């Protein structure tokens, strides 16, 4: 014999609990299914967020690099001009040194006279820039 025990709760309570269990279980399964389906979207959103953050950080650096490249180009140009000026000045210094050496030799010569020194100085080529 099988003994049947009376339910501990009324029938309508059991039915309400069953419906709540089914609805709650369905909602839980739906939530899990939604998370599984949208997992790829979450990864894509995370990748987009990281990409935006990286671009936000990289953009000022790219701007600064562009500025520095422009400044480097300007500096190279100025350096070329300065090198040319230094070469010209070195040439002028060599010419003046040779002139000064000739004058010194003329002054120290045993037969040096004021007239000879003046004549040598007068013969010295003057650059067009001199007054």
PLY file of the C-alpha trace (Angstrom):
ply
format ascii 1.0
element vertex 131
property float x
property float y
property float z
element edge 130
property int vertex1
property int vertex2
end_header
0.00 0.00 0.00
1.04 3.38 -0.80
0.22 5.92 1.74
-0.63 9.34 0.53
0.04 12.24 2.77
-1.95 15.39 2.62
-0.17 18.37 1.27
1.16 20.74 3.86
-0.03 23.82 1.97
-3.24 24.53 0.12
-3.38 23.74 -3.58
-3.42 27.34 -4.72
-0.17 28.05 -2.78
1.53 25.11 -4.44
0.33 26.31 -7.82
1.57 29.86 -7.17
4.97 28.56 -6.07
5.19 26.38 -9.19
4.35 29.33 -11.47
6.85 31.56 -9.69
9.50 28.84 -10.01
8.87 28.46 -13.73
8.79 32.21 -14.36
11.80 32.81 -12.14
13.71 29.94 -13.71
12.80 31.15 -17.18
13.93 34.65 -16.33
17.19 33.32 -14.94
17.76 31.19 -18.02
16.91 34.13 -20.26
19.41 36.30 -18.40
22.10 33.65 -18.74
21.30 33.19 -22.42
21.45 36.96 -22.96
24.85 37.18 -21.28
26.19 34.30 -23.38
24.84 35.80 -26.59
26.07 39.31 -25.80
29.49 38.17 -24.60
30.95 38.98 -28.00
29.35 42.42 -27.86
30.88 43.02 -24.45
34.32 42.16 -25.86
33.75 44.48 -28.82
32.62 47.28 -26.50
35.68 46.75 -24.31
37.92 46.83 -27.38
36.25 50.04 -28.57
36.71 51.62 -25.16
40.39 50.65 -25.07
40.90 51.92 -28.62
39.32 55.28 -27.78
41.46 55.58 -24.67
44.61 54.74 -26.64
43.76 57.27 -29.34
43.09 59.90 -26.70
46.57 59.31 -25.32
48.33 58.98 -28.68
46.82 62.03 -30.40
48.68 64.63 -28.28
51.90 62.68 -28.78
51.43 62.66 -32.55
50.78 66.40 -32.49
53.93 67.00 -30.42
55.99 64.76 -32.73
54.81 66.79 -35.72
55.80 70.00 -33.95
59.20 68.59 -33.03
59.82 67.41 -36.59
59.09 70.93 -37.82
61.43 72.41 -35.22
64.13 69.90 -36.17
63.80 70.86 -39.83
64.10 74.54 -38.94
67.12 73.83 -36.71
68.84 71.87 -39.51
68.27 74.76 -41.90
69.67 77.26 -39.41
72.61 74.94 -38.73
73.44 74.90 -42.43
73.43 78.70 -42.53
75.56 78.90 -39.39
78.09 76.44 -40.82
78.37 78.57 -43.93
78.93 81.68 -41.83
81.56 79.90 -39.73
83.38 78.80 -42.90
83.34 82.39 -44.18
84.63 83.70 -40.86
87.39 81.09 -40.79
88.45 82.20 -44.25
88.50 85.86 -43.17
90.55 84.96 -40.07
93.09 83.07 -42.23
93.41 86.05 -44.59
93.81 88.50 -41.72
96.35 86.24 -40.01
98.46 86.10 -43.18
98.22 89.89 -43.52
99.22 90.39 -39.90
102.17 87.98 -40.34
103.37 89.94 -43.41
103.08 93.22 -41.55
104.95 91.82 -38.57
107.70 90.53 -40.82
107.95 93.91 -42.51
108.13 95.73 -39.17
110.82 93.37 -37.84
112.90 93.39 -41.01
116.37 94.77 -40.43
115.94 97.33 -43.20
112.43 98.39 -42.09
111.57 102.03 -42.31
108.38 103.84 -41.56
107.95 104.64 -45.24
108.34 100.96 -46.26
105.86 99.78 -43.61
103.35 102.43 -44.67
103.75 101.45 -48.30
103.18 97.77 -47.47
100.08 98.60 -45.47
98.77 100.76 -48.30
99.35 97.94 -50.81
97.32 95.55 -48.72
94.06 94.73 -50.43
91.12 96.06 -48.52
87.87 94.18 -48.69
84.91 96.09 -50.19
83.20 96.07 -46.76
85.96 98.22 -45.25
85.36 102.02 -45.31
0 1
1 2
2 3
3 4
4 5
5 6
6 7
7 8
8 9
9 10
10 11
11 12
12 13
13 14
14 15
15 16
16 17
17 18
18 19
19 20
20 21
21 22
22 23
23 24
24 25
25 26
26 27
27 28
28 29
29 30
30 31
31 32
32 33
33 34
34 35
35 36
36 37
37 38
38 39
39 40
40 41
41 42
42 43
43 44
44 45
45 46
46 47
47 48
48 49
49 50
50 51
51 52
52 53
53 54
54 55
55 56
56 57
57 58
58 59
59 60
60 61
61 62
62 63
63 64
64 65
65 66
66 67
67 68
68 69
69 70
70 71
71 72
72 73
73 74
74 75
75 76
76 77
77 78
78 79
79 80
80 81
81 82
82 83
83 84
84 85
85 86
86 87
87 88
88 89
89 90
90 91
91 92
92 93
93 94
94 95
95 96
96 97
97 98
98 99
99 100
100 101
101 102
102 103
103 104
104 105
105 106
106 107
107 108
108 109
109 110
110 111
111 112
112 113
113 114
114 115
115 116
116 117
117 118
118 119
119 120
120 121
121 122
122 123
123 124
124 125
125 126
126 127
127 128
128 129
129 130
